[in-house]
Amino acid sequence: SPSKQFHNVSNENRILSLRNYIRSFSSYGRIIAIGCDGGGTTFWEKGSAYPIIHLDPNDVPWSKAESGSTLAIAYDSAGYCYTGGFNRGITRVHPNLRDIDLYKVSPNEKGALQHNFTSDILCDSLDRIWILSNGGGLCVVTDKQKGTVEYHNTDRNGNPNSGLCGTALCEYDKHTLLVGSYIGFSVYDTYKDEFTNYGC
């Protein structure tokens, strides 16, 4: 999707301009992205008493559904920051902290996000962006500029991903992901395309 710009540079005398509780962190160099529940995303440089910029859900109309609740954040190796949350798609913030790309939710469109509740985002050791949603399961971004994704909820043997209602995501080793859910977790071998499921 086309890039947009946000302009709400915070002049607050505290790092978080809204008093909402913190849900997520990620960092790139000295820059830390802080996600709040209902409070958008704040970018802060380590050691500073002030934020660099705040992506505020009340900034401009198009941002309200894209930055209001930031439950998950991840940086890729080039310094692009991916944020997701409840009732919205994915926001990809450029390294200049001004331009953004919006990955829209479109259940009937091939290659688009199918669910609007992102619970975790991971950039793995191969610089792939994985997105886990509560209700939509696991997908990987196939084109970072266009925002297209590919879902991985059934492996090559027909075994399901038990993390369809996903809660947590991490990389176990170079080719293996741990996918958490309300009913247990899945070990996903991305190289072999195989799920091994463990119940609670």
N, C-alpha and C positions, 0 to 999 in steps of 0.2 A: 504494500500500500504506500501511497505517497508520504513523504516526510512532512511533518508539521513542526511548529515551533511553540514552546511555552516561554513565558516571560516573567513569571512571578518570582522575582528575586526577593528573598526575605530580608527585611531590615529589623527583624525581631532581635531582642537582646538576649535570646536564649537559643540553643541549638534546635529544639523542636518547637515550632511555632504553634502547634495545636497540642493540647494536653490529652492525647490518646495513647493507649499503651502500645509498646513496641512489639511487632510480630516477627520481624526478619532483619537480617544484616547481610551485607556482602561488601567486599572491598576490592579496589584495584589501585595498586601503588599506595599513595597516601589518602586517597579518596574513599570514604565509607558511605555506602547507601544504607539508609535507615528506613524501614517500612513500618507504618503504623496502621492500626485497625481504624479505618475511617478518616485517617489524617494524611493520606497521600505518601509521598516519598521525599525524604530530605537527603541532600548530599552535603557531606561535611568533610573537611580536611582535618586529619589528625592533629590535635594540639590547638586548634582554633577555638575561640570562644563563640564564634558565629557560624551559621550554616553558609555554604556557598550559594545554594539555591534550593527552593522547595517546589516540588511539583504538586500543587494544591488542587484538590478536587473542585474547589469553588472558583478557580482562576478564570476559566473561559468555558462556555457551554459544552464544547466537544470533549473536554477533559473529565467531566463529571463521572461518566461511566468507565473511564479508563485509568483513573488514578486514586479513586476514593479509598479503597481498602487494599493495602499492600501486604499480602500474607507471605509472599515468596519473592526472593530477589536472587539473581545470579549474574555475574560478569563473565564475558568471554575473554579470550586472550588478547583481543584488539581493544578492549576497554568499553565495549558496548554493554549496557546494563539492561537486563530483562526483568520486568516486574509483573506480577500477577496477583489476583485476589478474588474477592467474591463479586459476582454479578458483573463481570467484565472480561475483556480479552487480555492480551499481553501488550504491554508497552515496552518498546525497545528505545532506550535513551542513548543518543550518540555520545561519544567521548567529549564533545564540546559542551555537554550539559545544556544544550539549547534545542537541538533538533530531536524529534522523536518519530518512530514508526509505530503504527497501531496494527496489531494482529487481531482482526475481527473474528467474532464467533459467528459461524454460518453453518448450522447443522446439515443443510442440504447441498453444500458446496464441497466438492472433492478437493482435498488438500487444505481445507480450512479447519480451524479449531471447532470442535463439536460440543464443547461444554464451557460454561462461564464461571466455574468455581475452581480456580487454580490453588492447589494446596502446597506445591513445592516446585522449584525449578532447579535444575542441575546443569552445570557445564562440566562435561567429563574430561578426561585426560587427552582425548582426541579432539577437543574443542567443539564437541557436539552439544547442542542445547536440548535437554530433555524437559518435558513439561508433564507434571502429574496433576490430574484433577480429581475432585471428589464427585464421581459420577460418570466421568468420561475416560478414566484410566490414563494410560501412558502414551505419549507421542514424542517424536523427535522432530526438530525443525530441519527441513530439507533445503530451504532457501531462506537465509536470514534477511535478505533485502525484501523479498516478496512476502515473507511470513507464511510460507506453505509448510505443512506438517504431514507426518506419516504416523499412523497409529500402530501400536504394538500391544494388542490385548489378547491375541491368540498366537501361539508359536507355530512353527512349521509342522509340528506333530498334532496340532489341534488342541493342545493344552491351553487352558485359559490363564490369564493374569488375575491372581486373586486380589490385586490392588486396583480393581475397577473403581471402587470408592476409595481412592488413594489418600494417604495422610502424610507420608514421608518418603524421601528419595535420597539415596546416596550411592556412590561408586565404591564397589567392593574391591575390584582390581581393574586393570585396563579395559577389559571387555565385559565386566559383570556389574549389574546394578542390583541394589536391594530396594524393593518396592513395598512400602508398608501400607496397611489398610486397617479397617475396623475388625477384620476377621483373621488377621495374621499377616504374613508377608510372602512375597515372591522373590526368588533369586532368578534374575534374567540374564542369561548369557547372550549378549548382543551379537557375538561372533557366530555362534551356532544357532541363534534364534530359538532358544529353549527356555521355558519357564519350569522352575521347581518350586512348588507351593508348600508352605508350612502354616498350619492353623494355630490359633491361640489356645 
